[in-house]
Amino acid sequence: MLEKAGRPVTRRELSHEFGLDKGESDRRLKPLLLELIRQGRVVRNRRAAYGLARHMDLVPGRISAHADGFGFVIPDAGGGDLFVPPRQMRQVYHGDRVLAAVSGIDERGRKEGQIVEVIERCHEHIVGRFVAEGGVALVVPDDPKLIHDVLIPEAGDVAPGKIVVALLTRPPTIERGPVGEIVTVLGHADEPGMATRIAIYNHQLPDEFPDQVVHEAEAFGDALDPNVAGERTDLRATPLVTIDGPDARDFDDAVYAEASGDGHRLLVAIADVAEYVRPGRPLDDEARIRGTSTYFPDRVVPMLPETLSNGLCSLNPDVDRLVLVCEMKLDAKGKVVKSRFFEAVMRSAARLTYDQVRRMIEDGDSDLNERFGHVRASLDRLFEVHRLLARRRERRGAIDFDSDEVQFVFGADGRVEQIRRRTRHDAHRLIEECMIAANVEAAKTAEKVGLPTLFRVHDTPPPDKLEALEAFLSAHGLKIHWKQDPEPADLTRIQRAARGTPISPLVDAVLLRSLALAAYEPENRGHFGLALDAYAHFTSPIRRYPDLLLHRALKHHVRRAPKKRYPYSDKHMVELGRECSWLERRAEDAGREVDERLKCQYMQRHIGDEFDGVITGVTGFGVFVEIVELGVSGLVHVTSLPNDYYHFDPTGKVLAGERRGLRYRLADEVRIEVMAVSVDERKIDFRIAGEADESDDRSRAGGRKRRKTKTGGKRGGRGR
């Protein structure tokens, strides 16, 4: 109707055209218009008329804010971002969805945007530090991207310095800042568990399930419906096993392998979440809002209620569970020559950890081999399959970033007691290869049957990142093998050339930063990093909404249901892909924020200690150093370097001193001392240890004694 009108139309005019009275218009037409506005497809102008955004040359997108006050509009449809100057940013927060118009080109050649309308506010609550000075009370947001302090007209008896949650009663505008009221006092910033609580509010993570969602989940009970189980392939006698970390609570994948002719038969069984979470129901609405489970070091914010995620959908040992199975026939070289999907009921024969599997297979642990003897034959077969799939992965040139994860060990008081690296080994890679194989077959099947779903798309490196990568590689004498765009094998070749050298971890880090962000899209455009033509996420429907969507498509196909009854269109998938990609990044940002805060809290207890580190970044204002054993990074500011004039070479990434000839380069190993830590800003300051200038030497002439710490560093004379 709006398209036909050729101009903006009021709701009264639309109601007249549709023959609706006021009550019907409020009930039926108003919600449709509000939803179209939320989607950025329709704009309500100052005349209270509704027009099509595309005819107004408006760009719907999401705000990405910078701590320095400016920001960007990330268009929903992709393409170049719009630069938003500080004045325009005064009316929005990071994450808000807006309609923007291109207002010109700035001095750097960027398209500049003007915000025409805010169509969705991302932040209802702001968490931050309460400050009261000169009769003015404010909440200073904890997240540096939330650049507006919140005015609090009535603060009551809240003590300054406390971390609080403010409800926004008036959002920001160009003319004035936001206004709010304090609804929760969280406590002091360094209290146990505070890092996670702050991140949950900062990133607007839904922390509580609505009652109707909990009731729907609980209504399924804790046992299978025998009628549903009886209609499926019975795999309860097949010794499928789960292999996860020791602290895993939800098990959504199980594996089994056996000999088949001159090759192998591989089963990857995935929890059938789609059997319980149906489109249009409260459980599904809430899962879509969350998009993914968010994992923190001390807790999980799940996508589904624990009744399902840790109960009826989790493939716990010795209980019957519904699964969707990918069955693959592999030839002698590990190529998948045939695959199919089917619904089944299974009973996990064992809940294994990665380390248990390694000890059984590599170390021959007799106790474990006796305890899990009933699944040992399948484990041997799985390792054979892993070796074949790994060779195929290597031949196609997939990039392998085999980095160790950081693990936080908490003491009885809830504070971080230790940080250590969690090393990956072949048991991890076994599961990874099985999951990748199943994901590939799921993507191929979905593409073949033609039902709208989401693929996991990873594009080639963007030109600006590729230029920086080429400059780095040239500066370190690593040969570039591509003329225009690299292939995955080209980057893998770079990795291999650096293996065994001091710069190997740095090369991996720079390569990783050069890649595009992976996203969920309805169009299959392949996965660059894995060197695959088709890839989708199938194996984690308990914790990822795109996997659940793919399960629905596969089950629709398996059941031979008519395509016209499939609940999703291509347009649905475009919006769902945008939502899921955003929610995934939100969860990753929240997890990264907590990790950084916990590292800062831990390092506060090590001010004055010395550690070995590696330079991971060089700039004109200093060098970034990582303590590899802890995964902790900090800045050695140029003013903290031995007294000299320093000059920065951006091509070679070198900071060189004039007088003393000191040079600081990427990948150099250095000894650092922890100088200062700011938990609020999540920043750590280092200085180079043992390279003081003459004035520093004189100031230390009294001869401070240094003692070893239990971390292996040296303890200075400063207090903890």
N, C-alpha and C positions, 0 to 999 in steps of 0.2 A: 504494500500500500504506500509506504514512504517512497519507494523507488518510482512508483507510478505517478505520485503527486509532483515529483520534480522540485520540491521545495520543502523546508521544514513545516511540520504540521502539528497543531496543538492536540492534546488528548481529547478535548471536546470534539474537535473535528473528526478525529479517528473514531471516537465512540459513535458519532452520528453515522459515519460510513458503515460501521459494523452493526448498527442497530442496537446499541447497548444503552441502557439507562445508567444513572450514576452509580447505583449499587453494583451492577454487573461490571461496569467499567473499573471500579475500585478492586473488585474481586478477580477479574479475568485479564483486563488490559494493563493495568498498572504494574503487576508483577512481571509481565513480559517486557515492558519498556525498561524497568529497572534492571532486568537481567541483560538486556541488550546494551544498556549503558555500562554495566559491569564488564561486559565482554569488550567494550571499546568500539562497538559497531555503530552505536547511536549516541548522539549528543543532544542534551537539553540546553537550549540557548536561553538568553536573558529574557526573551519573550515567552518563555515556557513552552516553546515549540520544539518538536523532536525532528532532528535531521540525521542523514547518513554521514558518518564520519569520513568515509572515503570521498564524498563529494565536497568536503570542506578541506581536503588535503591535510588531514590530521593523522598523526602517527600514534597508535596505541602502543604503550610499552611500560616498562618497569624502571623505576629510578635506582641508579647505582650511585651512591653518594661517596665523596672523598672527604677525609677528615679536615682538609684545608678549606672546605666550604663550597667548592664547585661539585658538579656531578655530571651524570650522563643519563640519557633515556636509552634503554636497551629495547629496540623495537620487537614487538611480538612476532612479526613476520620475518625477522632476521635482517641482515644488511648492516650498513654502517650505523654506529651509535650517534646520537645527537648530544653535543656538548651543551651543558646547562650552566650558565654563569651563576655566581653566588647570590645575586639579588633574586633570581628566579627560584633558587633552591630554598629560599627562606620560607616557602609555603608548603614544603614537602619533607618527608623523612625518607631515609633509605628503605627501599622495598615497596614504596607506594606505587600504584599503577596510575598512569596519567594518559591524557591525550595531549600531544604536543604538536606545534607547528614549526616548520623550519623558518627561522627569522633572519637568517643571513649566514655569512661565512666569517669566522673570526680571523685574527692575524696569523694564525698557524695553519689556516686552510681547512679547519674543521667546520662541518655543518653545525650551526648554533640553533638550539631549540628554545622555544617559548612555551611554557606550560599553559595550556588553554583550560584544562579541567582535570581535577583529581577524581578519578573514577573509582578508586578503591584505596582506603587507608589501611596500611599494613600493620600499624601499631596502635592498639587500643591502650596498652599499658607501656610505661617506660620504667625501667629499673636503673637506679643510679644512686649516687651519694647525696644525702640531704645536707644542704649548706644554708646557713642563716647568717647574713651579714648586713649591718646597717638597716635593720628592720625589713629586709627583703629575704624571703625564703624561696629557695630554688632546689630542684632536683637536677643534678648534673649527670646526664646519661653515662652509663658505664661503657657503652659501645661508642668508640670514637667516630663511627660513621653517622651516629645520631647527633647532628651538629647543633640542635636547639635545646637549651636549658628550659626546663618546665617551671613556670611561675606557680607557686603554691600560696594562694591567698590566706588559707587557714591551715596552719601546720600542727596545732595542738601542742602537745608536750613531747614531740619527737626530738630526740637528741641529735645535734649536728654530728656529722661523720658516719651516721648509720646508713646502711644500704636499705633502700626503701623501694616500694613499687608505687608509681603514680598512675592513676587513671586519668587519661586526657579528657577534660570536659570541653575544651575548645581547641581544635587543631590549629597549627600555625598558618598564618597568612603572610603576604608580603609586608603588610603594615604592622603586624604585631606577632609576638612569639606565642607559643602554646601555653595553655593554662590547664592545671590539673589539681587533683586532690590525692593525698596519700591514702592508699587502701591497705597496704601491708608493710610492716617493718620486718625486714629479713634478718638484720643483725649486723655484725662486724664482717668486713670483707674477708678476713683470714680464718673464719670459722670453718670447721670441717663440713664438707658438702656444699659450701656456699658457691664455689665455682660453678657447679652444675646448676644450682638454683638460679643464679644470675643468667647463665646462658639460656636456660629455658625461657625466661622472660625476655631477654635481649632478642631472641630469634622467634618469639611468638609461637613456641612449640606447644601444641595442645597436650596438657599434662594429665588431665582427668577425662575419663570417658563419661559421656552423658548416661543417665540412668537407663534410657531406652536401649542404648547400645549394649550395656552390660546385661540387661535382661534378655535381649535377643541372643547373646552369646551363651548365657547360662541355660537357656531353654533347650539347647542341644544335649545337655547332660554330659556325662563323661564316658559314654560307651557308644559304639557304632549301632546304627539301626541295622538289624540283621537282614531286613528286606533289601536295603541298598547294597550291603556287602555281598549278598547272594547273587546279585546281577552282574558281578564283576569277575574278572580273571583272578583266580586264587593263587597268590604268591606266598602264602603263609609258610609253606615248607621250603621256600628258597631262602638261603642264609644271607639275606641282605643285611648290611651293617651301616651304621653311621660313624663317621670319623670327623671329629671336631676338636676344638680347644677344650682344656679342662674346665673352663668356667662357662662354657656354652649352656644355655638353658632351653633354647628352642632348636629342634632338629628338623630341618625341612628337606634334607636330601639323604638318600641311602644308595649304596652301590653294590654291585655283584658282577663277577666275571667268571666265565668258564670257557673251556676249549670248544671250538665249533669248526669242524673240518680242518683246513690248514690255517685257520685264523681264530678269532675270538667272538664270543657273544657278550656284550656289555649291557647291563641294565642300570639305568639311572632313574630311581623312583623318587618323585617329588610330592610332598604333602599336597593333597587335593583341597586346597583352601576354597576354591571356587564352588565346591559342593555346599559350603556353608555360607559364604559371603556372596549374596545374590544382588544383582543390579537393582538400584532403587530402594533398597532396604536401609535402615539406619546404620547397620554394620558397614555397608558399602560406602555410604555417604561419609562416615567418619574416617574410613580407610583412605578415601580419596582426599579428604582434607589434610590428612597427615602425610600421605604419599610414600612414606618410608619410616622404618624404625630408626631412632637416633641413638647411637651407642656412645656412652660416656664411660670413663674409667671406673666409676663407682655405681652406675645404674644404667638402665635402658628406658627410653620413652618409646614404647612399642606401637606399631601400626594397628595391631589388633589386641583386644583384651586378653589377659593371661589365660583365661578359661580356654581360649582357642590356641594362642601362640605357644603356650607352654603345656597345654593339655591336649584337647581333642585333635588338633592339627599337628602336634609335635610327634615325630617318629620315635617315641620312647621305646626302649627294649621291652619285649615280652607282652606287648599289647597290640591289638588289631587296629590298623589305621588305613584310611582311604588314601590312595595315591594315584597320580597320573604318571605313567611310565614311558620313558623313551628307551626303546629296545634298538640296539645297534649291532649290525653284523660287520666285523672288521676283517679285512683280508690279512695275509701274512705280513704285509708292510704297514699295517695300521690304518689303512684307508677305509672309511665307512662306505661300504658298498650297498647297504640297504638299512633302512630304519623305519620304524613305525611307532605310533603313540597309542596307548590304550589305558583304560581305567582299570584299577586293580585294588585288591585288599592285601596288605602285607603285615608281617609281624617281625620287627627288627630282631635279628639274632644276637646283636651285641652293640653296645654303645662304647666305641673306642675313641681314644685321644690320639692326636698326631704322634706324640712321644711314645705311646705304647706301641703303635704300629712300627715306628722306627726301631724300637728296641727288639721287637719280635723279628723283623725282617733282617735288619743290619747287624744287630748284636746277638741274635739267637737267644734272647732271654727265655730260659727254660720255664720259669714260673708262668710268665705270660703266655707262652706257647701252649702250655698244658691247659691253662684256664680258658683260652680262646681257640683250642684245637679244632672246634667244630666249624670255624670260619677260616682257618689258616690256608686251605687250598685256594679259596676265592681270593685271599689277600695276595698270594703268590701270583695268581693270574692277573690281578689288578695292577701289580707292579710291572708285569710284562706289557700290559696294555699301556701303562704310563710311559714306559720307555719308547714304545713305538710311536705314540702320539707326540712325545717330546721331540723325537727325531724329525717327524713331519713338521712340527712347529718351527724347528730350527731351519729346515730346508726352505720353508716359505718365507723366512726372514722376519718373523714376528719379533717385536722388541720385547726384551725381558728386563723389567725393572725389579730385580729380586732383592728388594730392600728389607731389612729387619724392622719389625715394629717395636715401638717403645712401650714398655709395660710399667705401670705404677704399682708399687707395693705399699699398701696402707697399713699403718700401725693400729694398735688397739684404740687410740684416741681419734681415729679417722683421718689423720694427717699422713701425707706422703712420707714414707720412711725410706724408700729406696726407688731409684729409677734404673731399669736394666733393659737391655735389648732382648727381644724374643726372636730367636733365630729360626728362620724357615729352613726346612729340609725336604727330602723327597716325599714324605707322607703328605705334606702340604701340597706339593706339586702334583701328586697323584690325583687328589681330589680336584685340584684346579683344572687339570687336563680333562678329567671326566666331565666336569661341569661345562667347560668350553665346548666339548664335543656335543653335548646335549643341547646347549644353546644354539649351536650352528644348525643342527637338525631341526630344531623348533623354528628357527628363522626361515629355513628353506621350505618347511611344510606350510608355514603361515603365508609365505609369498606365493606358493603354488596354489593354495586353496582360495586365495584372493579375499579373505575376510580382513577388514580394517583392524590393524593392531599397531603396536609400537616396536620399532627396531632400535637397537642400540647403535647409534651412528657416531663414528669417530672420523673426523675430516683430516685432510692433509694439513701440515703446519701452516698457519697464516703467514703472509709475506713479511710482516714486521718482525715476527718472532724468528722466522727463517733467516732474515738478514743478520740479526744479533747472533744467532747460532753459528752462522758461517764465519763471522768476525772472530768469535771465540775460538773456533776450531783452527782457523788459520793462525791465530796468535800462539797456539800451542803445538803447531807443526803437525796437526792431524789432517790428512788428505781428504778433500771433498770429492765424492764420486758422481755427483749429479750436476746437470747443467741448468735445469729449471726447477722442477719440484722433485724432491727425493722420494724414493721408494722406501718402505720399511726396512728392507734388507740393507739399504745404504746406511741407515742409522745404526743398525745392528753391527755392521762392519766397523763403524766408528767405535762402538762399545768394545768390540773384540780387540781393536788396535790399542785401546787404553788399558785392557786387563793386565793386572800385575804391576801397574805403575802407580805412583802416589796420587795421580790425578783421576784415577778410575772412578771413585765415588762422586767426584765433582763433575766428570763428564756425564755420568748417569743423571745427576741433578739438573745440569744444563739442558740435556736432551729432553728430560721430562718437562721442564718449563717451556720448551719450544713447541710442544705439541698443542693442538687445539683441545678444547674441552669436549668430552663426549656428551652426547645429548640423546634424548628420546624423541624420535620422529616417526611419522607414519610411512615415510618413503625410505626404502632400503637403499642406502648409499655406501654400505660397507663399513668396515672397521679398520682404519689405517694401522693402529698400533699392533693389532693381532694379525694383520695381513690377511684379512678374511673378506670375501665378497658379500657375505650375509651373516648377520649376528643379531641376536635378541636376548633379552633376559628372561629365562624360563625357570631357573632353579631356586629362586627364593621368594615364593609368593607370600610367606608368613611376614616378611619384612619389607617387600617392595611392591608397590601398586602396579607398575608396568608388567611384572611377572604374572600378577593375578589377571590382568587384561589378556595377556597372551594365553594363559590357561583357558580362559573363556572361549577364545577363538579356536583353540585346539580341541576342546571338549565339544564345541558346536560341530566341528568337522568329524570327530570320532563318532558322534551320535547320528551323523548324517541328517542333521536338522536342516530345514529349508533356510536358504540365505535370507529370505525376507523376514525371518523371525530373529535374525541376529540384531542385538540391541544397539549397535554402534554404527555410525556413518563415518566417512572420511573426515568430515568437518569436526565430528566429535573427537577424533584422534588427534587432529591438529591442536586443539585446545588442551586435550589431556597430555600430549607430549610436552607442550609448553609448561603446564602446571607441574608435571612430574620432574622435569629437568630443574625447575626453580626450587622445588621442595627438596630434591636431592642435594643441591648446592647449599640450601639453608641448613640441612642436617650436617653436612661436612663442615661448614663454617662454625656451627655450634660446637661440634666435637673438637675442632682445631682450637677454638677459643678456650675451652676447658683445659686442654693439654697445655697450652701456653701459660695459663694462669697457675696450674699446678706445678709446672716447671719453675716458675718464678717463686712460688711459695717455698719450694724445695731449695732453690739456690739462695734464698734469703739467709738460710742457715749456714751458707758457705761463703759469705762475704769475707774476703781476705785469703781464701784458699786458692791454690794454684792447680791448674789442670793442663793436660795436653790437648791441643786443638788443631783444627785445619781451617785455613782461610777459605771461605765459601763465597765471598763477595768483596769486590774492591770498588770504592767510589771516591769522589773527590773529598768527601768529609770523613773518611775512615774506612776500616775494613771490618767485615762480618766474619766471625769465627764460630765454628761449631765444635763443641765438646762431643766427639763422636760416640764415646762410650755411654753418654747420657742422652744424646739427641737434643742437646740444649744449645741454642745459638744466642750470641750477643754481639754488641758493637764495640769495637775499639775506636773511639772517636779520634780524629786526627790530632786533637789537642792533648790526647792521652798518650800519643806516641812520643818517643824520646825527642827532646826539644830540637827542632830543625824546621827548615822550609821544605814542604812536600809538594810534589807535582804529580798529577794524575794522568796516566796514559790510558785513554779509554779503549784503544784498540788492543793493546797487550794486557789490559786490566792490571796495571802496576801502579803502585804508589811509591815514589822514590824520593828520598831525602837528599838535599843539596850537599850539606856539610859533611855528614858522616857516612854517606853512601848506602844507608839502609834502604832496602827494597822489600816491599810487601806485595806478593803475587798470589793469584788464585792457586789453591792447592798446596801452598806452603804450610809446613807444620810449624806451629808456634806454641810457646808456653805462655799461658795467660793467667792473670790474677783477677778474681771477681771483685769489682770495685763497688757497684751499686745495683740494686734491684728495685724496680717499681712494679708492684703487682697490679695496681690500677691501670697503668699504661701497658702492662705486659711487655716490659723492656728490661734488658739486662746489659749493664755496662762492664766491659773488661778493660784491662790494660795489659800491654806486653810485659811479661815478667822477666827480670834479669837483664833488661836493656835500658836502664836508667841513664839519663845524661848527667853531666858533672854536678849540676845543682842538686839533682836528686841524690847523688852519691853523698854529697856533703850533709844533706838533711838526714841521711840514714847513718851518719857516722857513729851514732851511739850504739849501733850494732844490735838491732832487734833480732832476737832469736826466733827461729821458725820451727814449728814442729809438724810432724806428719799427722795427717788426719786419717780417719778410718776409710775415707774414699780414695786414699792414695795420693791426694794432693798435699800441699804444705799449708800450714795454718799461720797466718800473720798475727800481729799483735792486737788487731782490732777485735772488738767484742762481737759475739754472734747476734 
